[in-house]
Amino acid sequence: MSAEDIIRAWKDPVYQESLSDTQRELLPANPAGEVVLSDEDINDAAGGYSTVTHFSCSPNPVCCSPVPNCY
C-alpha cells in the first residue's frame, strides 16, 4: 500500500471501509491517534449552543449577539 493510500485511509472513512480486510489489517495506526469526542466536548466546542441562532446587526445593534429568534 502506498503512502498516499495510507493517508487517504486515515482521512477518509469511506475509502478505509472499501479496503479489503487484509489491507485494513496492514494499515498502520494513525499517528494522530483516534479522535473521540464526548457529547460534552462537542457542546463546549459549539459554545453551548445546540439550536440554530439568528444574528442580525442592523438596524438593531442589540441583536448583534447570538440571541434566539432575534431578527
C-alpha positions in Angstrom: 0.0 0.0 0.0 1.4 3.4 -1.0 1.9 6.3 1.5 -0.9 8.1 -0.4 -3.3 5.2 0.1 -2.4 5.0 3.8 -3.0 8.7 4.4 -6.2 8.6 2.4 -7.4 5.7 4.5 -6.7 7.6 7.7 -8.6 10.7 6.5 -11.5 9.1 4.5 -13.5 6.5 6.5 -15.5 5.6 3.3 -12.2 4.8 1.5 -11.0 2.9 4.5 -14.1 0.7 4.5 -13.6 0.0 0.8 -10.3 -1.7 1.6 -10.2 -5.5 2.0 -9.9 -7.0 5.5 -6.2 -7.8 4.7 -5.5 -4.2 3.7 -7.2 -2.8 6.8 -5.1 -5.2 9.0 -1.9 -3.9 7.4 -2.9 -0.3 7.8 -0.6 1.3 10.4 -2.1 3.2 13.3 -2.8 6.9 12.6 -0.1 8.9 14.3 -2.7 11.5 15.3 -4.4 8.7 17.2 -8.1 8.1 17.3 -10.2 11.1 17.8 -13.2 10.5 20.1 -15.2 13.4 21.4 -17.8 13.2 24.1 -21.1 15.0 23.8 -19.9 17.4 26.4 -16.7 18.2 24.4 -18.8 18.8 21.3 -21.2 21.0 23.2 -18.3 23.0 24.6 -16.8 23.4 21.1 -20.1 24.7 19.9 -20.2 27.3 22.6 -23.0 25.6 24.3 -25.5 26.3 21.5 -27.4 23.3 20.4 -30.0 25.1 18.3 -29.8 27.4 15.4 -29.3 31.0 16.4 -30.1 34.0 14.2 -27.8 37.0 14.0 -28.7 40.5 12.9 -26.7 43.7 13.3 -28.9 46.1 11.5 -30.8 48.2 12.3 -31.0 46.9 15.9 -27.5 46.7 17.5 -29.0 44.9 20.5 -29.3 41.8 18.2 -25.6 41.6 17.4 -25.2 38.7 19.9 -26.4 35.2 19.5 -29.9 35.7 20.7 -32.5 33.1 19.7 -35.3 34.5 17.4 -33.5 37.9 17.1 -34.1 39.0 13.5 
